[in-house]
């Protein structure tokens, strides 16, 4: 019965995409961190995984698919961590909300309405297919394709939170900026995890202050490296022109269309409007809490005066009452949404500054060349 239970556990772990301990060869035991004692120091993307992520981002930008969660595509990263390096061997995209909800059961003909359940089912099928072809099938994180570096999104945080207990080292999110091959890797910071595990009022003002949590402290960034196969490296080397064989390519000085600036500014304005709306809602809720607490304090003070008067007259004081039942003080709402919107404004502003700076250099170079 013990071997059967062991095989059942191994099969269950393999189905979920988590590498079981008995699957590690003895000659690799020193490199593979079975007990998760070696912290992750960098993420190494294979050229195959990188090309799939770029393709997914390009398809989402051109509008050929519905973006996941209303903002950018999302997919699964599979691989293995070796001596503190997260080796991402492959990746596959998850369907968008529309495609996940439109999947039909061939047997019953019913429509799947839950996109989360549909994505989970699709992920299990893909991992099983990768296992059948002897490919990497251990989930190590998720990737997201975003516009103008807006990785402060609920989908990014949710994927990392879901990986805290399901993947090794809590999971990693690789963010790809649409339009350029820019990759960043993040994992949840300890300050965020502490704030999430704190009191019932998660991410309240007091909780954020106690854990010193701001939008810049939500994630810990990991360096990203791209590893190409020898065949791909030889092909790129063959395609690279030798020094001095060609003159300056005028295409390098071409400026993007005005629509890119318009989209960037519109995105910045939308983020600012959303941030202002969230701040107004938070201020209204805080006023409601202060008003209700003021009423309760006045009632308590009045009761104390009455008890003091009764005691001075030789009467027994009134019994204590449960004031929390008499006055329904609202719970302070989470400030996480506002903090993430503030991070979006900061990321869009930084990307817009970098875009404008590069174009200004091109304009000066074109002007100097034409003089």
N, C-alpha and C positions, 0 to 999 in steps of 0.2 A: 504493500500500500504506500510506503514512503517513496519508492521510485516513481510510482504513478503520480503521487502528489507533486513531486519535483518536476516531472515532465509537464504536468498540467500548469504549474506556475510558470515554467519557461515558455510554454505555448501562449499563455495569457499575456506575459510580458512582451513576447514577440509580436503578438497581434496588436497590442497598443503602441508599438513602435519604440519600446524601451528595451535596451539591450540587457538581457539577464546576465548575472554574474558568471554562471557556468558556461556562457558562450565565449568568454575571453580565453584565447589560447595561453598556455603556460609561458611560452616564450615572449608574450606581449603583456604579461601581468605587470611588469615594472613600468610600462609606458601608459597603460590604460588605468585611469583613476577610478577604481571600482567604488571606493568609499567616499568619493567626492571631497578629497582632502586637498587636492591641488587646485588653486583658483585659476579661472580663465584669464589669460593675459592677452590673447589676440584671436582673431577670426580669420581663417584662411579659406577663401572661396575658390572653388574650381572654376575653370573657364566655362565648363558646361553649365553649372549653376548660374554663373554670372550672365551668360548669354540668354538663358531662359528668363531671368528676372528682367533684363533689358527689353526683351521681346514682349513680355507681359505689360511692362510699363508703356511701351510704344503703342500697343494695341488699345490700352485704356485711354491714352491721350488722343488717338485718332477716332475714338468713339465706337469701336467695333464691339465693345462689350460693356455691360453695366458694371460700374465700379462697386467694389465690396464696401458695404456700410456707407455708401454715399460719398466716399472720398478716397479714390485710389484702389489699386488691386492688392490682393493678399494671397500668400502661398505658404507652403510648408518647406522647411529646410531639413534635409536628412544627411547624416554623417556620423562622426565620432569625435570625441575629444581625446587628444593624445598629449600628455605632459603639459597641460595648460593651454594647448592650442586647439581651437574648435575647427576641425576639418569638415567643411561642408562639401560633400561629394556631389549632391544632386538637389534638385528642387522641383516642385510642381505647383501649379496654380490652383487655387480654390475657386469654385464658381461664384459668381456674384449673387446678390439677393434674388434677382429675377430668375436666373437659371436654377438656383437652388430651390426656389419655391415652385417652379414649373415642372420639376421632375415627376414623372408619373410611374406608378408601380405597374409593371407589366402584367401582374397577376390580377390585381383588383381594379386598376384603372383610376385609382384615387390620386389626388393632387397633394403633394407634400407642401404643407403650409409653413412649417417651421424651418427657416433658413439655417439656423444653427445646427439642428438635427440633420439637415440635408448635407451640410458641409462636413459634419463628423462622419456620416456614412460614406461620403465620397472619399474622405481621407483614409478611412479603414480599407476601402477597396484598393486605393492606390498603393498603400503600404503592403497589402497582401500581394499585389501584382509585382511590386519591386522585389519582394522576398522570393517569389516564384522564379524570377530571372536572376537570382543570386546578386541583386543589387543592394546598395545601402538602403536600409529601411528603418533606421533608428532616428526618431524625431529629435532634433536638437534645437529647434526654434522656428520662427516664422519670418517671412519677409513682407515688406509693404512698399508699394510704389506711391509716392506722394508728389505734389506740385510745390515748387519753391521751398522745399525743405520743411513743409508743415507736418512734422512727425509727432507733434503734440496732439494726438488724436485718441479718441476713446478706443478705437479698434487696436491701436498699438499697445495701449495699456492693458486692454482685456486679454490680448494674446500673451503678453508677458505674465500677467496674473494667473492665467490658466496653466502656464508652464512652470509655475513655482513648485507645484506638487507632482506634475506629470513628467517633467523632463529633468535631466541631470543639470545641476548648477542653476536651476530655475529658468532655463531657457534664455535664448538670445533673439532679439529682433534686428534684422538687417533692413535698413531703410535705403531705398533707391530714389533719387530725385529724377523725375521725368524730364526728358529733354537732354540731359547730360548723364554720362556714366559716373555718377558720384554715389559712393556707397558709404554708409555709416552703420556701425553695429552698437547696440545698446543692450543693457540689462538693467533691471530695477535696482535702485540704490538701497542701501540699508536704511536710510532715513525714511524712504517711502514705505518700506516693509514695516518699520516700527510704527509709523503713523497709521498704517492699515490695521495693525494688530492692537492698537490702543483702544481707548474706551468706546462705548457704544456710539458716541457721536464721532464717527469717522471723518477725518479731514475737516474738523471744525477749526475755527480761528485759534483756539487754545491748543489743539493738537498740532497744528502746523507750527505754532510758535515753540512749543515744547520740543519738537523734533527738528527745528530749524530747517523746515522743508519749504523750498521755493521751486519754481519751475526749472531752474538751472541745476537743482539737486535731485530731481526725480529719477534721472537715468545716470548710469555710469557708462561712459563711452569706451569701446574697445577698438584698438587699431585693426584695420582690415587689410589683408593682403590677397592678391589674386595669383593662383598657381595654374600655369598652363602646361599642357602635355608637351613632351618634346616635339611631336609632330606639328602641333599648333605653333609652338615657338619658332620652329624652322620655317614654317610658312610665313609668319609675320616678319621674320628676319629677311626672307627673300623678297617680300613686298616693300620693305623699307628702302627708299632711295639712298644711294651713297652720297656722302657730303660733296657738295659742289656740282652734282650732276644736274640739278635743276635750279631755276631761279625762284624767287619768292612767289608763292601761289597767291594770286589776288583774292581768292576765296577766303583766305584767313582774315582779310580786312573787311569782309562783308558784314553789314549790320543787320540784325534781325528786323523783322517787320514791326510796325507800330502796334500790331495786335498783341505781341508778347508783353510790351510795356503796359498796354491797357489791361490785360488779364492780371498782370502782377499788381497794378494799382487797385483794380477791382477787388482782388483777393485781400489786399491790405485793408481796404475800406470795409469789406464785409467782416473781417476779423475784429476791427475796431468797433463796428456797430454791435456785433455779438458780445464783445467784452463790456460795452457800455450797458447793454440790456441786462447782462448777467449781474453787473454791479448794482444796477437799480433794483433788481429783484432781491439781491442779498441785503441791500440797505432797507428795503421795505420789510423783509422778514425780521431783521434786527430791531426795527422800530416796533413791530408787533410784539416781539419778545420783551422789549423794555417796557412797553405799555402794560402788558399782562403782569410782569413782575412788579411794576409800580402799584397796580391795584392790589396785589397780594400783600405787599409790604404795608400799604395803608390799612388793610384789613387786620393784619397781625398787630400793628401798632395800636389800632382801636381796641382790639381784644385785650391787649396788655393793660391799657388804661382802665378798661372796665374791671379787670381782675384786681388791679391795684386799688380801685375805689371800693370794691367789694371786701377786700382784705381789711382796708381801713375801717369799714363799717362792721367788721366782725363776721362777715359772711364767707362762705366757702367759695373759692375761685371756680370759675367755669371750667368744665373739662376741656382737655386739649382736643383739637380737631385736626383732621388730615387736610392740610391746605392744598396739597397737590391735587386732590380730587375736586376741590371746589374751584380751583383756577387751573385751567388747561394751558400751561405754558408751552408754546410750540418749541420743538427741538430745532436747534440751529442747523440750517441746511449745510450740505457739504460745499466746501469752497474749492473742490477739485476742478470743477468745470471752469470757474473763473481763472484759476491758475494755469490751466491748459490753454485757455484763450490768450492769456498774457504771453505764454510761450509761443503761440502761433504768430502773434503780432511781432514778437522779437525775431523769430526765424524768417518771416517774410521780409521784414525790414532789412535784415542782414543780407539775404539773398538779393534783394532789390539794389542794395548798395553795391554789392559785388558786381552785379550785372551792369549797372550804370558806370561803374569805374572801368570795367573792361571795354565798354563801348566808347568811353571818352578817350581811352588810349588809342583805340583804332581810328577814331576821328582825327586825332592829332597826327597819327602816323600817315593817314591818307592825305591830310593837308600838307604835311611836310614833303611827301613824295610828289605831289602835284605842283609844288612851288618851283 
